[in-house]
Amino acid sequence: MLAMASGTVFADSKPAMVVQVVKTDVPDTYVDLIAKDNALIKARTGVDRLLHVWEGDFAGENSHGIFVVSWYPSAAAIYQSRQKMKDYPELDSLMFQFRGIRHLGPSYLYKSVRNDGMYEGGAVFDTGIICTDEEAYLKALDGLKEILDANGFKDVRINLWRTAAGRTTATHLVVLSLPSQSRVAELLDTIWDKALLKDWNEAAAKIRTTVGNGIYHEITK
């Protein structure tokens, strides 16, 4: 599953993230409606581009899937924001249009553990993990950042999210954010062709198990 908007959307160091799975046969139309939804949200709450639309590339069963990702300063702020959007005729009309082109699938709530930020309109390599020692894994991510910086990938932004609600298997989501899909592909070539993370993976395996991964890119207008 994926994630992510700019890390500067909220100043809070421990934001919450919602990932909503969406099924639609007309993704372009759906993205257009999301742009209208964002405009209404900004008019009522002042938050700019709350909803970000992502598409799965090489992501297993999530390939070609559509996901809406939103960030909040806290889990409580999710419901506070929704309360502000009540009694809003323009939004009610837009929701009627949404119902004609989409079906909502599962929804997941995450809390931030490490937040290096995201690239607007960028791409990510997401990895779902089962982590048995969060503090130790955070230190391991510091080591990962050092390795990537030393091998031509100073632009990688590392984010770690804890699954707060909706968990099926993974306890955490690791999100490596880069400016483009091609840059993610270059990272994977380097990691696998040069066995760049062999030692790091062997050490990290003591405290985490990988349960899935994938490449996603943002398509928000």
C-alpha positions in Angstrom: 0.0 0.0 0.0 1.3 3.3 -0.5 1.7 6.5 0.8 2.4 10.0 1.0 2.3 14.0 0.5 4.7 16.7 1.3 6.1 16.5 4.8 5.4 20.2 5.2 1.6 19.8 5.0 1.4 19.7 8.8 4.0 20.9 11.3 3.1 18.1 13.7 5.9 15.6 14.0 3.5 12.6 14.4 0.8 13.0 11.8 -1.7 10.4 10.8 -2.2 9.0 7.3 -5.3 7.5 5.8 -5.1 5.2 2.7 -8.4 4.5 1.0 -8.5 1.8 -1.7 -10.7 2.9 -4.6 -12.1 0.9 -7.5 -13.1 2.8 -10.7 -13.2 2.1 -14.4 -12.6 5.8 -15.2 -9.5 6.9 -13.3 -9.1 10.2 -15.3 -12.6 11.3 -14.4 -12.1 10.2 -10.8 -8.9 12.3 -10.6 -10.8 15.3 -12.0 -13.5 14.9 -9.3 -10.8 14.7 -6.6 -9.5 18.0 -7.8 -12.9 19.5 -7.3 -13.2 17.8 -3.9 -9.9 19.4 -2.8 -11.1 22.8 -3.8 -14.2 22.4 -1.7 -12.2 21.2 1.2 -9.8 24.1 1.0 -12.7 26.6 0.8 -14.2 25.1 4.0 -11.1 24.2 6.1 -8.2 26.1 4.5 -6.2 22.8 3.9 -4.7 22.7 0.4 -4.8 19.5 -1.6 -5.8 17.2 1.3 -6.5 14.3 -1.0 -3.7 12.7 -3.1 -4.4 10.1 -5.7 -1.9 7.3 -6.3 -1.7 4.5 -8.8 0.1 1.1 -8.4 2.8 0.3 -10.9 4.6 -2.9 -10.0 2.7 -3.7 -6.8 1.4 -7.2 -7.0 -2.4 -7.4 -6.5 -2.4 -3.6 -6.2 -0.9 -3.0 -9.6 -3.0 -0.5 -11.6 -5.0 0.1 -8.5 -6.1 3.5 -7.4 -5.5 4.8 -3.8 -6.4 8.1 -2.1 -4.0 9.2 0.5 -4.5 12.0 3.0 -2.5 13.4 5.9 -3.7 14.9 9.2 -1.9 16.3 12.2 -3.5 13.6 14.4 -6.0 10.7 14.2 -8.5 12.9 16.0 -8.1 15.6 13.3 -9.5 13.2 10.7 -13.0 13.3 12.4 -12.7 17.0 13.2 -12.1 17.6 9.5 -15.1 15.5 8.5 -17.2 17.4 10.9 -16.3 20.6 9.2 -17.4 19.3 5.9 -21.0 18.5 7.0 -24.0 20.6 5.8 -22.1 21.4 2.6 -24.5 21.3 -0.4 -21.8 21.6 -3.0 -20.0 18.6 -1.5 -23.2 16.6 -1.3 -23.6 17.2 -5.1 -20.1 16.1 -5.7 -20.5 13.0 -3.7 -23.4 12.0 -5.9 -21.1 12.2 -8.9 -18.5 10.1 -7.1 -21.1 7.3 -6.3 -21.6 6.9 -10.1 -18.0 6.1 -10.9 -16.3 4.5 -7.8 -16.5 1.8 -5.2 -14.7 2.3 -1.9 -12.6 -0.7 -0.8 -10.6 -1.1 2.4 -9.3 1.9 4.4 -6.2 2.0 6.6 -5.0 4.4 9.3 -1.3 4.9 10.0 0.7 7.0 12.5 4.0 8.5 11.6 7.2 7.1 13.2 9.8 8.7 10.9 8.8 11.5 8.5 11.4 12.7 6.0 8.7 14.1 3.7 7.4 13.3 0.3 7.8 14.5 -3.3 4.7 16.1 -4.8 3.8 14.2 -8.0 6.6 11.8 -7.3 6.9 8.0 -6.9 7.5 5.7 -4.0 8.8 2.2 -3.2 6.7 0.9 -0.3 7.5 -2.1 1.8 5.1 -3.6 4.4 6.9 -5.2 7.3 6.3 -7.0 10.6 8.6 -5.2 13.1 9.5 -6.6 16.5 11.6 -3.7 17.7 10.6 -0.3 16.4 13.3 1.7 18.2 16.0 -0.6 16.8 14.5 -0.4 13.3 14.5 3.4 13.4 18.3 3.2 14.0 18.6 0.7 11.2 16.8 3.2 8.9 19.4 5.8 9.8 22.0 3.3 8.6 20.0 2.8 5.4 20.0 6.5 4.7 23.8 6.7 5.1 24.2 3.8 2.6 21.9 5.4 0.0 23.5 8.9 0.5 26.9 7.4 -0.2 25.8 5.7 -3.4 24.2 8.5 -5.3 20.7 8.6 -3.7 20.8 11.6 -1.4 17.4 12.5 -2.8 15.7 9.4 -1.2 13.3 10.4 1.6 12.6 7.6 4.1 9.3 7.5 6.0 8.1 4.9 8.5 4.4 4.5 9.4 2.9 2.3 12.1 -0.3 0.6 11.3 -2.8 2.0 13.7 -6.1 0.6 12.4 -7.1 -1.8 9.6 -4.1 -4.0 10.1 -4.1 -7.4 8.3 -0.5 -8.5 8.4 2.1 -5.7 8.3 2.8 -3.7 11.5 4.6 -0.9 9.7 4.9 0.6 6.2 8.3 1.8 5.0 8.1 4.4 2.2 11.0 5.5 0.1 10.0 8.6 -1.7 11.7 9.8 -4.9 11.0 12.5 -7.5 10.0 10.2 -10.3 9.2 6.6 -11.3 12.5 6.4 -13.2 14.4 7.4 -10.1 12.8 4.6 -8.1 13.7 2.2 -10.9 17.3 3.4 -10.8 17.3 2.9 -7.0 16.1 -0.7 -7.4 18.7 -1.4 -10.1 21.5 -0.2 -7.8 20.2 -2.1 -4.8 19.9 -5.5 -6.6 22.6 -5.3 -9.3 25.3 -4.2 -6.7 23.9 -6.2 -3.8 24.0 -2.8 -2.1 21.9 -3.7 0.9 23.0 -7.3 1.5 24.6 -6.7 4.9 22.0 -4.2 5.9 19.2 -6.6 5.1 20.9 -9.5 7.0 21.1 -7.3 10.1 17.6 -5.9 9.8 16.1 -9.4 9.3 16.7 -9.9 13.1 13.9 -7.4 13.9 11.7 -7.3 10.8 10.1 -9.5 8.2 9.0 -8.2 4.8 5.5 -9.1 3.8 5.1 -7.2 0.6 6.3 -4.3 -1.5 5.5 -2.2 -4.6 6.1 0.9 -6.7 3.4 3.6 -6.9 3.2 7.1 -8.4 1.0 10.1 -7.8 -1.5 11.2 -10.3 -3.2 14.0 -8.5 -4.1 17.1 -10.6 
